[in-house]
Amino acid sequence: MSPARLIILIVIILATLIFGARFMRDDTTKLVSENNLAGALGNGAGYAQADRLRRFQFPADFGPHPDFRHEWWYFTGNLKAADDRRFGYELTLFRIALIPSPTPGKSAWRTNQLYTAHLAVTDR
């Protein structure tokens, strides 16, 4: 599979997971209210703070850190087409906590995290 097709496949999978989840909730799922969202985006109370040096532990630190309110990951690279045209890409994945801790419920899709992505492709 070519790198360009792999990127497209990743974006389709992410979009399916992000947008499909909102249609797969049961009646007990509570939507995030404006008050919850305002609290999540407020002063950071209830979340870990990046205010000191810490020793990273890999491979665990390659993944999400749900104690923090938000974080992001970059995937960047260069692609070369069969006709020698060159492209650059940057895929950024964002994780944003809506509330500091998960709320209990019956749905396997219930979460306190929002994931979103941004993809840019440039030609040279």
C-alpha positions as CSV (number, residue, x, y, z in Angstrom):
1,M,0.0,0.0,0.0
2,S,1.3,3.4,-0.9
3,P,2.0,6.0,1.8
4,A,-0.7,8.3,0.4
5,R,-3.3,5.6,0.5
6,L,-2.2,4.6,4.0
7,I,-2.8,8.2,5.2
8,I,-6.2,8.3,3.6
9,L,-7.1,5.0,5.2
10,I,-6.0,6.3,8.7
11,V,-8.1,9.4,8.2
12,I,-11.2,7.4,7.2
13,I,-10.8,5.1,10.2
14,L,-10.4,8.0,12.6
15,A,-13.4,9.8,11.1
16,T,-15.5,6.6,11.4
17,L,-14.5,6.1,15.0
18,I,-15.1,9.8,16.0
19,F,-18.4,10.4,14.1
20,G,-19.7,6.8,14.4
21,A,-19.5,6.8,18.2
22,R,-22.1,9.6,18.5
23,F,-24.7,7.3,16.8
24,M,-23.9,4.2,18.9
25,R,-24.9,5.4,22.3
26,D,-27.7,4.0,24.4
27,D,-30.4,6.0,26.2
28,T,-28.4,6.2,29.4
29,T,-25.6,8.1,27.8
30,K,-25.4,11.7,29.1
31,L,-24.3,14.3,26.6
32,V,-21.8,16.8,27.7
33,S,-23.7,19.9,28.8
34,E,-22.5,23.5,28.4
35,N,-21.7,23.6,32.1
36,N,-19.6,20.4,31.9
37,L,-17.8,21.7,28.8
38,A,-17.2,25.1,30.4
39,G,-15.7,23.4,33.5
40,A,-13.5,21.2,31.4
41,L,-12.1,24.2,29.5
42,G,-11.8,26.4,32.6
43,N,-8.9,26.7,35.0
44,G,-7.6,23.1,34.8
45,A,-8.9,22.0,38.2
46,G,-9.0,18.2,38.5
47,Y,-6.3,17.7,35.9
48,A,-2.6,16.9,36.2
49,Q,-0.4,19.9,35.4
50,A,2.8,19.9,33.3
51,D,4.6,22.1,35.8
52,R,7.8,20.1,36.5
53,L,10.3,17.8,34.8
54,R,9.4,14.2,34.6
55,R,11.2,11.1,33.4
56,F,9.4,9.5,30.4
57,Q,8.8,5.8,30.3
58,F,8.5,4.3,26.9
59,P,6.5,2.7,25.3
60,A,3.8,3.8,27.8
61,D,4.5,7.5,27.1
62,F,3.8,7.1,23.4
63,G,0.1,6.9,24.2
64,P,-2.4,9.1,25.9
65,H,-2.1,10.6,29.4
66,P,-5.7,10.9,30.6
67,D,-4.8,12.7,33.8
68,F,-4.0,15.8,31.6
69,R,-6.6,17.9,30.0
70,H,-5.3,17.9,26.5
71,E,-2.4,16.6,24.4
72,W,-1.5,16.0,20.8
73,W,0.6,13.9,18.5
74,Y,2.2,14.8,15.2
75,F,2.9,12.5,12.3
76,T,4.9,14.2,9.6
77,G,6.7,13.0,6.5
78,N,7.5,13.3,2.8
79,L,6.0,11.3,0.0
80,K,7.2,10.7,-3.5
81,A,4.7,9.8,-6.3
82,A,5.6,7.4,-9.1
83,D,6.0,10.4,-11.5
84,D,8.6,11.9,-9.0
85,R,6.2,14.6,-7.6
86,R,6.9,15.2,-4.0
87,F,4.4,15.8,-1.2
88,G,4.6,16.7,2.5
89,Y,2.1,15.7,5.1
90,E,1.3,16.4,8.7
91,L,-1.4,14.5,10.6
92,T,-2.1,15.8,14.0
93,L,-4.2,13.9,16.5
94,F,-5.7,15.8,19.5
95,R,-7.1,14.4,22.7
96,I,-9.2,16.7,24.9
97,A,-10.7,15.7,28.2
98,L,-14.3,16.9,28.6
99,I,-14.5,16.3,32.3
100,P,-11.7,15.2,34.7
101,S,-12.9,11.6,35.2
102,P,-15.2,9.2,33.4
103,T,-18.8,8.9,34.5
104,P,-20.2,5.4,35.0
105,G,-22.7,4.1,32.6
106,K,-23.9,1.0,30.6
107,S,-22.6,2.1,27.2
108,A,-19.2,0.8,26.1
109,W,-18.9,4.0,24.0
110,R,-19.2,6.4,27.1
111,T,-16.1,8.5,27.4
112,N,-14.9,11.7,28.9
113,Q,-12.4,12.2,26.1
114,L,-12.8,13.8,22.7
115,Y,-10.4,12.9,19.9
116,T,-10.0,14.9,16.8
117,A,-7.5,15.2,13.9
118,H,-6.1,17.5,11.3
119,L,-4.5,16.5,8.1
120,A,-2.5,18.7,5.7
121,V,-0.9,17.6,2.5
122,T,1.2,20.0,0.4
123,D,2.9,19.7,-2.9
124,R,6.2,21.2,-3.7
